[in-house]
Amino acid sequence: MTSSIDDTKVAALLGAEEIDPALLIEMLLPVLWLSRVKAFEGNSSVEGSMVLHHAYEQLGIASHVYTVTLSIMNPTNDRSAEYGRPDPRWNDGILDGHCVLWLPQSGRMIDATVEQFSAAPDSASAPVVGRLAGSNSSAWASPEGGLAAGTWIDVLGAVGPMHYELTDLEYRDLVTSSLTLEDNERYQRAGVNLASRALTLLRVGPVAERVRTVPYPQLHALLDAVDNAEFVVEPTGDFFFTVRDGDIEHSLRLDAIPLAASDAVMSRYPEDRALRPGPDLVKETLSDVATDARVLSSATPATGGGDVPVVLFEPRAAVGMRSRSFGTREAQAEGIIMAGFRRFLPDSTAAPRLQSWSVRRTPEGLELWDEGGIWARAELSIDDEWVAAAEAHRVVRVVYGVFVGVRIPRGRVSYTDADREAELLHARRSGIVAVAEVPWVGGRKASRSRWRLWNRRAASGRTGRGML
């Protein structure tokens, strides 16, 4: 069976401005892959999942390949067609079963090959993209993003519901652990080529402006590296970008470009940073305490809720760290987490209280200190309401990370409160945000009148948001 996806659907996806930018990126890769698939074969779910796994990894998006069972219900006769099997196995190099991808940073599942099944073409438009629905386990996901056996995902197709369920734990690594080195290298090469093709589309015009709001440091670093680079596609399908190093030009595959190495520096403002960072720039970035910041007189849902005042510190550049286990991490966030902050995941509970730390007011703005020295410094104006809230609570919730909704992304004229909240939530899902509650030592005490003003507004539910 051939795929129903073609280049017109790729163009339609890129032009759909109502689609969330993170979802656009996640959908683009399987749509691009399907646009080049001539026919589904016996191992198509393995082929698709593994190629997409390496493509997502190249862009800094974590993914896991899982075996599943799939039930497609026909509402006209209340009968379901069953695919995959609860005990998948290999038969002469062909998987007797079905597999999909799980993206822990967004909580989405990707099934790029559902159209291979006879009941599927009328029940969904490939690829199938769904969010977690539930689980037979009390703990459906680990902190690293892994899913528990029995997790299920329901997707409503055009004709009827589709029910995916993970197989038992013993089959967790059946696909990835059973591939030959030759097969895995082939899938990896195809994944890098797929990611390269995606970048040539994501770097252009309005699409690039939207993509720049998504908190994937590795993706931003690669976009910076290939921003204006020419590319050639060889008959084998291999992409090569022309990257300049001074007066010298290099023709490189995407995974050979220096920014795709284990450490990569990205800046929201490329004029402030070279396109090809070396160890000196990484060291400079890690030692730079200058940040941009924003304050809120009371916490919003994205910042953890409650009435405690919030300050968001956003470093001006990121140092991406790639890991096979955890996907992309950001080195500055990892450092402050090691020092006592908590990773601010979507399901995080109360932020830790760090009594040895402090948020201090300076004539220019705010600083974040621990007992050993300064971690962040920001120049900003602070309104009386926020100061009164900090004085009243004597504690400030600190949110720290490179995509926390402080700066307006490059190419955007305006950035609404909803945009800022969405950016922070995406970054939290990506695991690159840290949080803690830190004593407020001020620098200038709030006046009695300002304290009374804050209390009156808090009591009436009108504390507002002192956004800067």
CORKARA-V29805 format. One record per residue. N is the residue number from 1. SS is DSSP state (H for helix, E for strand, L for the rest). OMEGA is omega in whole degrees, -180 to 180 (none if undefined). D_LAST is the distance of its C-alpha to the last C-alpha in Angstrom with 1 decimal. Layout:
N,SS,OMEGA,D_LAST + N,SS,OMEGA,D_LAST
This chain:
1,L,179,55.1 + 2,L,178,52.7 + 3,L,178,49.0 + 4,L,-178,47.9 + 5,L,174,44.7 + 6,L,-175,44.9 + 7,H,178,42.8 + 8,H,178,42.1 + 9,H,173,40.3 + 10,H,180,38.2 + 11,H,179,37.2 + 12,H,178,36.5 + 13,H,-179,34.2 + 14,H,-179,32.2 + 15,H,-178,32.0 + 16,L,-175,30.9 + 17,L,-178,27.2 + 18,L,-179,27.0 + 19,L,176,27.6 + 20,L,-177,24.8 + 21,H,179,24.4 + 22,H,178,25.4 + 23,H,177,28.4 + 24,H,-180,29.2 + 25,H,-177,29.6 + 26,H,180,31.6 + 27,H,-175,33.9 + 28,H,-177,34.4 + 29,H,178,36.4 + 30,H,178,39.0 + 31,H,176,39.3 + 32,H,-180,40.0 + 33,H,-178,42.4 + 34,H,-180,44.2 + 35,H,179,44.5 + 36,L,179,46.8 + 37,L,-179,48.8 + 38,L,-180,52.2 + 39,L,176,53.6 + 40,L,179,52.8 + 41,L,-173,55.2 + 42,L,-176,56.1 + 43,L,-172,53.3 + 44,H,-179,50.6 + 45,H,176,48.1 + 46,H,-180,48.5 + 47,H,-177,48.2 + 48,H,-178,45.1 + 49,H,-177,43.3 + 50,H,177,44.0 + 51,H,180,43.1 + 52,H,177,39.8 + 53,H,-180,39.2 + 54,H,177,39.5 + 55,H,177,37.5 + 56,H,180,34.5 + 57,H,180,35.0 + 58,H,179,35.0 + 59,L,179,31.5 + 60,L,180,30.3 + 61,L,-177,30.5 + 62,L,176,32.6 + 63,L,176,35.6 + 64,E,176,38.7 + 65,E,-178,42.1 + 66,E,171,43.7 + 67,E,-174,47.0 + 68,E,162,47.0 + 69,E,-178,49.4 + 70,E,174,48.6 + 71,E,178,50.1 + 72,E,-175,49.9 + 73,E,172,51.0 + 74,E,-174,53.1 + 75,L,-179,52.6 + 76,L,180,55.8 + 77,L,179,58.0 + 78,L,176,55.7 + 79,E,-180,56.7 + 80,E,173,54.4 + 81,E,-175,54.9 + 82,E,-180,54.2 + 83,E,-173,53.1 + 84,E,176,52.5 + 85,L,-179,54.2 + 86,L,178,53.2 + 87,L,-176,55.2 + 88,L,-179,54.3 + 89,E,177,56.6 + 90,E,175,57.5 + 91,E,-180,60.7 + 92,L,176,61.9 + 93,L,178,58.4 + 94,E,179,57.1 + 95,E,171,54.8 + 96,E,-175,56.3 + 97,L,-179,53.1 + 98,E,179,49.7 + 99,E,-178,46.4 + 100,E,177,42.7 + 101,E,174,39.4 + 102,E,180,36.8 + 103,E,-173,33.1 + 104,L,-176,31.6 + 105,L,178,28.0 + 106,L,-178,27.9 + 107,L,-178,30.8 + 108,E,174,32.9 + 109,E,179,36.6 + 110,E,172,38.1 + 111,E,-175,41.8 + 112,L,-171,42.7 + 113,L,-178,46.4 + 114,H,-178,47.0 + 115,H,176,49.0 + 116,H,-177,51.7 + 117,L,-172,52.8 + 118,L,-177,55.2 + 119,L,-169,53.4 + 120,L,-172,49.9 + 121,L,179,49.8 + 122,L,-174,49.9 + 123,L,180,47.6 + 124,L,173,44.5 + 125,L,-178,43.1 + 126,L,-4,42.9 + 127,L,174,40.8 + 128,E,178,40.1 + 129,E,-178,36.6 + 130,E,176,36.0 + 131,E,179,33.9 + 132,L,178,35.4 + 133,L,-178,37.3 + 134,E,-176,38.9 + 135,L,171,41.3 + 136,L,-178,44.5 + 137,L,178,43.0 + 138,L,178,40.9 + 139,L,-171,38.7 + 140,L,-178,38.2 + 141,E,175,35.9 + 142,L,177,35.7 + 143,L,-180,32.6 + 144,L,176,33.5 + 145,L,180,33.5 + 146,L,-180,37.3 + 147,E,178,38.8 + 148,L,175,41.7 + 149,L,-180,45.0 + 150,L,177,45.4 + 151,L,-179,41.8 + 152,E,-179,42.1 + 153,E,178,40.1 + 154,E,177,41.1 + 155,E,180,40.5 + 156,E,178,41.6 + 157,L,-178,43.7 + 158,L,-179,45.0 + 159,L,-177,48.3 + 160,L,-178,47.6 + 161,E,178,45.6 + 162,E,-174,45.5 + 163,E,177,45.4 + 164,E,176,44.6 + 165,E,-180,45.4 + 166,E,176,45.2 + 167,L,-177,48.5 + 168,L,-174,49.5 + 169,H,-177,48.1 + 170,H,179,51.2 + 171,H,-174,50.3 + 172,L,-176,46.7 + 173,L,-175,47.3 + 174,L,-177,50.4 + 175,L,-172,49.0 + 176,L,-177,47.1 + 177,L,-174,49.8 + 178,L,-178,52.7 + 179,L,174,52.0 + 180,L,178,54.0 + 181,H,-180,52.4 + 182,H,180,53.5 + 183,H,-178,51.9 + 184,H,177,48.6 + 185,H,178,48.5 + 186,H,178,49.3 + 187,H,180,46.5 + 188,H,-180,44.0 + 189,H,178,45.1 + 190,H,179,44.8 + 191,H,178,41.3 + 192,H,177,40.1 + 193,H,178,41.7 + 194,H,177,39.9 + 195,H,178,36.5 + 196,H,179,37.4 + 197,H,179,38.2 + 198,H,-179,35.0 + 199,H,179,33.0 + 200,H,178,34.9 + 201,H,-177,33.6 + 202,H,-175,30.0 + 203,L,-169,29.4 + 204,L,166,30.1 + 205,H,-177,28.1 + 206,H,178,25.9 + 207,H,180,26.9 + 208,H,180,25.5 + 209,H,-180,22.1 + 210,H,-178,22.1 + 211,H,-179,23.5 + 212,L,179,20.9 + 213,L,-175,18.4 + 214,L,-172,20.9 + 215,L,174,20.6 + 216,L,-176,24.1 + 217,H,-178,24.0 + 218,H,178,27.7 + 219,H,179,27.4 + 220,H,180,24.8 + 221,H,180,27.0 + 222,H,176,30.0 + 223,H,176,28.3 + 224,H,-175,27.5 + 225,H,-176,31.1 + 226,L,-173,32.9 + 227,L,-179,30.5 + 228,L,-175,33.3 + 229,L,172,36.1 + 230,L,179,39.4 + 231,E,174,41.2 + 232,E,177,44.7 + 233,E,-179,46.0 + 234,L,179,49.4 + 235,L,178,52.1 + 236,L,-176,51.4 + 237,L,-179,47.9 + 238,L,176,46.2 + 239,E,173,43.1 + 240,E,177,42.9 + 241,E,176,39.9 + 242,E,-176,40.6 + 243,E,-179,38.2 + 244,E,171,38.4 + 245,E,-172,38.7 + 246,L,179,39.1 + 247,L,-176,42.2 + 248,E,176,43.4 + 249,E,178,42.8 + 250,E,174,43.0 + 251,E,-169,43.8 + 252,E,167,42.1 + 253,L,-175,41.6 + 254,H,-178,38.1 + 255,H,177,38.8 + 256,H,177,40.2 + 257,L,-174,37.1 + 258,H,-179,35.8 + 259,H,178,32.3 + 260,H,178,33.9 + 261,L,-172,35.4 + 262,L,176,34.5 + 263,E,179,31.6 + 264,E,179,29.3 + 265,E,178,26.2 + 266,E,176,23.6 + 267,E,174,20.7 + 268,L,-179,18.1 + 269,L,-171,19.0 + 270,H,179,22.8 + 271,H,-179,23.5 + 272,H,-175,22.3 + 273,L,175,24.8 + 274,L,-180,28.5 + 275,L,-177,29.5 + 276,L,-176,32.1 + 277,L,174,30.8 + 278,L,-179,33.4 + 279,H,-179,33.6 + 280,H,180,32.2 + 281,H,175,29.0 + 282,H,180,28.7 + 283,H,180,29.4 + 284,H,-179,26.9 + 285,H,-178,24.1 + 286,H,-179,25.1 + 287,H,-177,25.2 + 288,L,-179,21.9 + 289,L,-180,19.3 + 290,E,179,16.6 + 291,E,163,13.6 + 292,E,-176,10.0 + 293,E,-180,7.8 + 294,E,-179,5.3 + 295,E,177,6.6 + 296,E,-178,8.5 + 297,L,172,11.2 + 298,L,-172,13.7 + 299,L,174,14.5 + 300,L,177,14.8 + 301,H,-179,18.0 + 302,H,179,16.7 + 303,H,173,15.4 + 304,L,177,18.9 + 305,L,-178,18.9 + 306,L,-177,19.8 + 307,L,-179,18.2 + 308,L,176,17.2 + 309,L,-173,13.7 + 310,E,166,12.0 + 311,E,179,10.4 + 312,E,177,10.5 + 313,E,-178,12.0 + 314,E,176,12.8 + 315,E,-173,15.8 + 316,L,174,16.3 + 317,E,-178,19.6 + 318,E,172,21.6 + 319,E,-178,25.2 + 320,E,178,26.9 + 321,E,-179,29.9 + 322,E,-179,32.5 + 323,E,178,34.8 + 324,L,-177,37.5 + 325,L,-171,36.9 + 326,L,-178,33.1 + 327,E,-178,32.1 + 328,E,173,29.1 + 329,E,-180,27.1 + 330,E,-168,24.5 + 331,H,-178,25.9 + 332,H,176,23.0 + 333,H,179,22.3 + 334,H,-180,26.0 + 335,H,-178,26.2 + 336,H,174,23.8 + 337,H,177,25.5 + 338,H,-179,28.8 + 339,L,176,27.5 + 340,L,177,27.0 + 341,L,177,23.9 + 342,E,174,24.8 + 343,E,-171,24.4 + 344,L,179,22.0 + 345,L,-177,24.4 + 346,L,-179,24.2 + 347,L,-179,27.0 + 348,L,175,25.7 + 349,L,-175,26.7 + 350,L,178,25.1 + 351,L,179,23.2 + 352,L,176,25.4 + 353,E,-176,25.1 + 354,E,-173,25.3 + 355,E,-178,26.7 + 356,E,178,27.3 + 357,E,177,23.6 + 358,E,168,20.9 + 359,E,-174,17.3 + 360,E,175,17.5 + 361,E,176,15.5 + 362,L,177,16.3 + 363,L,-178,16.2 + 364,L,-177,13.7 + 365,E,-176,11.5 + 366,E,174,12.7 + 367,E,176,15.8 + 368,E,-177,17.6 + 369,E,160,21.4 + 370,E,-176,24.6 + 371,L,-179,27.9 + 372,L,-179,28.7 + 373,E,-174,25.7 + 374,E,177,22.1 + 375,E,-176,20.5 + 376,E,176,17.0 + 377,E,-179,15.3 + 378,E,173,11.8 + 379,E,179,10.8 + 380,L,174,7.5 + 381,L,-177,7.5 + 382,L,-178,8.0 + 383,L,-176,9.1 + 384,H,-177,12.7 + 385,H,-180,12.6 + 386,H,179,11.1 + 387,H,179,13.5 + 388,H,178,16.3 + 389,H,179,15.8 + 390,H,178,16.1 + 391,H,-178,19.1 + 392,H,-177,20.7 + 393,H,-175,20.6 + 394,L,178,21.1 + 395,E,180,19.7 + 396,E,173,16.4 + 397,E,-179,16.3 + 398,E,174,15.4 + 399,E,-172,15.0 + 400,E,177,16.0 + 401,E,-174,16.8 + 402,L,176,16.6 + 403,L,-178,15.6 + 404,L,173,13.2 + 405,L,180,10.8 + 406,L,-175,8.2 + 407,L,171,9.7 + 408,L,-178,11.3 + 409,L,179,15.0 + 410,L,178,17.5 + 411,L,179,19.2 + 412,L,178,16.6 + 413,L,179,15.6 + 414,L,-179,13.2 + 415,L,-174,11.7 + 416,L,175,11.8 + 417,H,179,11.0 + 418,H,177,14.6 + 419,H,-179,14.3 + 420,H,178,11.7 + 421,H,-180,14.0 + 422,H,179,17.0 + 423,H,-180,16.1 + 424,H,-180,15.6 + 425,H,176,18.9 + 426,H,-179,20.7 + 427,H,177,19.8 + 428,H,178,21.0 + 429,H,-179,24.2 + 430,H,179,24.6 + 431,L,-176,24.7 + 432,L,179,22.2 + 433,E,178,19.7 + 434,E,-178,20.4 + 435,E,173,19.5 + 436,E,172,20.7 + 437,E,-167,20.3 + 438,E,178,20.4 + 439,E,177,21.4 + 440,E,178,19.1 + 441,E,172,20.9 + 442,E,-172,18.4 + 443,L,170,19.7 + 444,L,-178,19.6 + 445,L,175,20.7 + 446,L,179,19.1 + 447,L,-180,21.4 + 448,H,-179,23.8 + 449,H,179,22.5 + 450,H,178,18.9 + 451,H,179,20.4 + 452,H,179,22.5 + 453,H,-179,19.7 + 454,H,-179,17.9 + 455,H,179,21.4 + 456,H,-179,22.3 + 457,H,178,19.2 + 458,H,-179,19.8 + 459,H,-178,23.5 + 460,H,-179,22.9 + 461,L,-176,20.6 + 462,L,-178,17.8 + 463,L,176,15.2 + 464,L,-179,12.6 + 465,L,178,9.2 + 466,L,-176,6.5 + 467,L,179,3.8 + 468,L,none,0.0
